[in-house]
Amino acid sequence: MPSPMPSPLSASRRSLLHAALLVAACCALAFPGLSQAQAWPAKPIKLVVPFPPGGGTDVAARIIGERLSARLGQPVIIDNKPGASTAIGVVMVSAAEPDGYTLLFSGSSSYTVNPAVRSKLGYDPFKQLSPIAMVTRAPLVLVTSATGPYKTLKDALAKAKASPGTVTYATFGTGSAPHLAGELLADAAGVKFSAVPYKGSAEADIGVARGDIALGIDTMAAVNPLVQSGKLRVLAVISEKRSALMPTVPSYGELQLTPALLDAWYAVAAPAGVSPAVRSQVLQALTAVIAEPEVRKKLQQQSMEPALLGPQALRDVMDSEITRYRALVARANIRID
């Protein structure tokens, strides 16, 4: 029996379908990244943390990454790649395919401090990364031994002015954030300190608590256990205004030391060349995550202040900081090759 002739209606539908497929094919040829951007994310996302597990950066990444996964509907995998002052992890991200499946979660040291002090860094955050958002701040504090002679920052500065070079402070090595912070304070106050390098945060903070070193500069999260146990005294918060996390401690701003500010923050970035559509989706998800009360509570429990700045505002911060830090490096003759 011969097949029935197609009805005019079914033929019309087939024509419309053929036309739609033709248009879709043309769009795919003309805009090869369009379908990829619309489908993103279609697989797990790698969030590279250039620090070992357990530190402040790693903790913040895991708090935010967990909720980011829920928002995006794909696993967000924390990939710790420590070493070379964060360069190993940052280089890995900067060399990755700019498809939104490899992102960087790191602190200001990766974005502005290291580029200011290292001439052979292996990456350029201004050319090889696409900033997406600052997500939280980790306020730095200036501490001294609870049993030491300095009750206020004014006391320490008076001693440094009267006896240049006799007041010591702990760093995590030449060119580290505490090193820059100490030089910025000395520059702003018109005094001279002596920097003493330690292998890391824990060792430096213990040295200050014992009185081996006069001053220390670290995050609130790092010093809190020693502050709570009565072994460290906080002399100042390195911020323009007092922190809600330590409301009784004076800020650099109120102590007329604004030029000495060094902001510690965490941000998310993608490899340069990531599509605006994907970057927008990541930003939208991060914005929603940082607004979640439970996320904000968890960050504050880690002595971090939730903060959200978009791509342009983050880039403006990077531009401003790199200019300040490079000027300081030149004045203090700090350089690591």
C-alpha positions in Angstrom: 0.0 0.0 0.0 1.5 3.4 -1.0 2.5 5.7 1.8 0.1 8.6 2.4 1.1 12.0 1.1 2.2 14.3 3.9 -0.4 16.8 5.0 0.2 20.5 4.2 0.4 21.1 8.0 3.1 18.5 8.6 5.1 19.7 5.6 5.0 23.2 7.0 6.3 22.0 10.3 9.1 20.2 8.6 10.0 23.3 6.7 10.1 25.4 9.9 12.3 22.7 11.6 14.7 22.7 8.7 14.9 26.4 8.8 15.5 26.5 12.6 18.3 23.9 12.3 19.9 25.9 9.5 19.9 29.0 11.6 21.4 27.2 14.6 24.1 25.7 12.4 25.0 29.1 11.0 25.1 30.6 14.6 27.4 27.8 15.7 29.8 28.5 12.8 29.7 32.3 13.3 29.9 32.2 17.1 31.7 29.0 18.1 31.9 30.0 21.8 28.2 30.9 22.1 26.8 27.4 22.7 29.7 26.6 25.1 29.0 29.8 27.1 25.3 29.0 27.3 25.9 25.5 28.4 28.5 26.5 31.1 29.0 24.8 33.5 28.6 21.4 32.0 31.3 19.7 34.1 33.2 20.1 37.4 35.1 23.3 38.1 38.6 23.4 39.5 39.3 26.1 42.0 43.1 26.4 42.3 44.4 27.5 45.7 48.2 28.3 45.6 48.6 27.4 49.3 48.6 24.2 51.4 45.4 22.8 52.9 44.4 24.2 56.2 45.5 27.8 55.9 43.3 30.9 55.7 43.1 30.9 51.9 42.2 27.2 51.8 39.5 27.6 54.4 37.9 30.6 52.7 38.0 28.7 49.3 36.3 25.7 50.8 33.6 27.8 52.5 32.8 29.6 49.3 33.5 26.7 46.9 30.9 24.5 48.6 28.1 27.0 48.1 29.4 27.9 44.7 28.9 24.3 43.7 25.3 24.4 44.9 24.6 27.6 43.0 26.1 26.3 39.7 25.0 22.8 39.9 28.4 21.3 39.4 31.1 20.1 41.8 33.7 22.8 42.7 37.0 20.9 43.4 39.6 22.6 45.5 43.0 22.0 44.0 45.9 23.0 46.3 49.0 24.0 44.4 51.4 25.6 46.9 55.0 26.7 46.2 57.2 29.5 44.8 55.3 32.2 46.7 52.0 31.1 45.1 53.6 31.3 41.6 53.1 27.5 40.9 49.3 27.7 41.3 48.9 31.1 39.6 51.0 29.9 36.5 48.8 26.8 36.3 45.7 28.9 36.1 47.1 31.5 33.7 48.1 28.7 31.3 44.8 26.9 31.5 42.1 27.0 28.8 40.0 30.1 29.4 36.7 28.2 29.5 35.7 28.9 33.1 36.6 25.4 34.3 39.9 26.4 36.0 39.7 29.4 38.4 42.1 30.9 40.9 41.3 31.6 44.5 44.1 33.5 46.1 45.1 36.4 48.3 46.4 39.8 47.5 49.9 38.5 47.6 49.4 36.7 44.3 47.8 39.8 42.6 49.8 42.7 43.9 52.5 41.9 46.5 54.5 39.4 44.6 54.4 41.3 41.3 55.8 44.4 43.1 58.8 42.7 44.7 59.7 39.9 42.3 61.2 40.7 38.9 61.1 37.0 37.7 57.7 35.9 38.9 56.7 33.7 36.0 53.3 35.3 35.5 51.7 38.8 35.0 48.3 39.0 36.8 47.4 42.1 34.8 47.9 40.4 31.5 47.4 36.7 32.1 44.4 36.8 34.6 40.9 38.1 34.3 39.8 39.3 37.7 36.2 38.3 38.6 35.6 39.3 42.2 37.1 40.1 45.5 35.1 38.0 47.9 36.4 38.6 51.4 39.0 40.5 53.4 41.3 39.1 56.1 42.3 42.1 58.3 45.9 42.3 59.3 46.9 43.3 62.8 50.0 44.5 64.5 50.8 42.5 67.6 53.4 42.3 70.4 54.0 40.1 73.4 51.4 40.4 76.1 54.2 40.6 78.6 56.4 43.0 76.5 57.0 46.7 77.1 54.7 48.1 74.5 51.1 48.8 75.6 50.3 50.9 72.6 51.6 51.4 69.1 52.6 54.9 70.1 55.0 53.3 72.7 56.7 51.1 70.0 57.0 54.0 67.6 58.5 56.2 70.3 61.2 53.6 71.0 61.9 53.1 67.3 62.3 56.9 66.9 64.6 57.2 69.9 66.7 54.2 68.9 66.6 53.6 65.2 66.8 49.9 64.2 66.4 48.5 67.7 62.7 47.6 67.4 62.4 44.3 65.5 59.5 42.9 63.6 58.8 39.4 62.2 58.4 38.7 58.5 57.7 35.6 56.4 60.8 36.4 54.4 62.1 39.2 52.2 59.2 40.7 50.1 56.5 38.9 52.0 53.3 40.9 53.0 54.5 41.4 56.6 57.8 42.7 55.3 56.0 45.3 53.1 53.6 46.2 55.9 56.5 46.8 58.3 58.3 49.0 55.7 55.0 50.9 55.1 54.6 51.6 58.8 58.2 52.7 59.2 57.9 55.0 56.2 54.6 56.5 57.4 55.8 57.0 61.0 59.3 58.2 60.0 61.1 55.5 62.0 63.5 52.6 61.3 62.7 49.0 62.2 64.8 45.8 61.8 63.1 43.0 59.9 63.7 39.4 61.1 62.7 36.6 58.7 60.8 33.5 59.8 59.7 30.5 57.8 56.0 31.2 58.2 53.1 32.6 60.2 53.1 30.1 63.1 56.8 30.4 63.8 56.8 34.2 63.6 53.8 34.6 65.9 55.3 32.3 68.5 58.5 34.2 68.3 56.6 37.5 69.1 54.7 35.8 71.9 57.9 34.7 73.5 59.4 38.2 73.2 62.1 37.1 70.8 60.8 39.8 68.4 59.2 43.0 69.4 56.4 43.2 66.8 54.5 40.9 64.4 52.1 41.5 61.5 49.6 38.8 60.6 46.0 38.1 59.9 43.4 38.1 62.7 42.7 34.5 62.1 46.3 33.5 62.5 47.0 35.4 65.8 43.6 34.8 67.4 44.6 31.7 69.4 47.6 33.4 70.9 45.5 36.6 71.6 42.7 34.5 73.3 45.3 32.6 75.4 46.7 35.9 76.6 50.1 35.5 74.9 49.8 38.3 72.3 48.6 41.9 72.6 47.0 43.5 69.5 48.3 47.1 69.1 46.4 48.1 66.0 44.2 46.8 63.1 45.8 47.6 59.8 42.7 49.2 58.3 41.2 52.6 57.8 38.4 52.0 60.3 38.1 49.7 63.3 37.1 46.1 62.6 33.8 44.7 63.9 35.8 41.6 64.6 38.0 43.5 67.1 36.0 46.6 68.0 38.2 47.7 70.9 41.4 47.8 68.9 42.4 51.1 67.2 42.8 51.3 63.5 45.7 52.8 61.5 43.2 55.3 60.2 42.4 56.8 63.6 46.1 56.7 64.5 46.9 58.9 61.5 48.8 56.1 59.8 46.6 55.7 56.6 49.7 55.7 54.3 50.8 52.5 56.0 47.7 50.5 55.1 48.1 47.1 53.5 44.9 45.4 52.7 44.8 41.6 52.8 42.0 40.1 50.7 41.0 37.1 48.7 39.7 37.1 45.1 38.6 34.8 42.3 40.1 35.1 38.8 40.0 33.2 35.5 42.6 32.9 32.8 42.8 35.9 30.5 40.4 35.5 27.5 37.5 33.9 29.4 34.3 34.9 27.8 32.2 37.8 29.2 29.2 35.4 29.5 31.1 32.9 31.7 32.7 35.6 33.8 29.3 37.1 34.4 27.8 33.8 35.5 30.7 33.2 37.9 30.3 36.8 39.3 26.5 36.3 39.7 27.0 33.1 41.6 29.7 34.6 43.8 27.5 37.6 44.6 24.7 35.3 45.7 27.1 33.1 47.8 28.6 36.0 49.7 25.1 37.3 50.5 24.2 34.0 52.2 23.9 34.5 56.0 25.5 31.2 56.7 28.5 31.9 54.5 29.0 35.3 56.1 28.8 33.7 59.5 31.4 31.0 58.7 33.8 33.6 57.2 33.4 35.8 60.3 34.1 32.8 62.5 37.4 32.6 60.7 38.1 36.3 61.4 37.3 37.3 57.8 35.1 40.1 56.6 32.8 39.2 53.7 33.3 41.7 50.9 32.2 41.7 47.2 33.9 43.8 44.5 33.2 43.1 40.8 35.8 42.9 38.0 36.4 46.6 37.4 36.5 47.5 41.1 38.9 44.7 41.8 41.1 45.8 38.9 41.1 49.3 40.3 42.3 48.0 43.7 45.0 46.0 41.9 46.2 49.0 40.0 46.3 51.2 43.1 48.1 48.7 45.2 50.8 47.7 42.7 51.6 51.4 42.2 52.0 51.9 46.0 54.0 48.7 46.6 56.4 49.3 43.7 57.1 52.8 45.0 57.8 51.4 48.4 60.0 48.6 46.9 62.1 51.3 45.1 62.5 53.4 48.3 63.3 50.5 50.6 65.4 48.7 47.9 63.5 45.5 48.3 63.9 43.1 45.4 63.8 39.4 44.9 65.0 37.9 41.6 
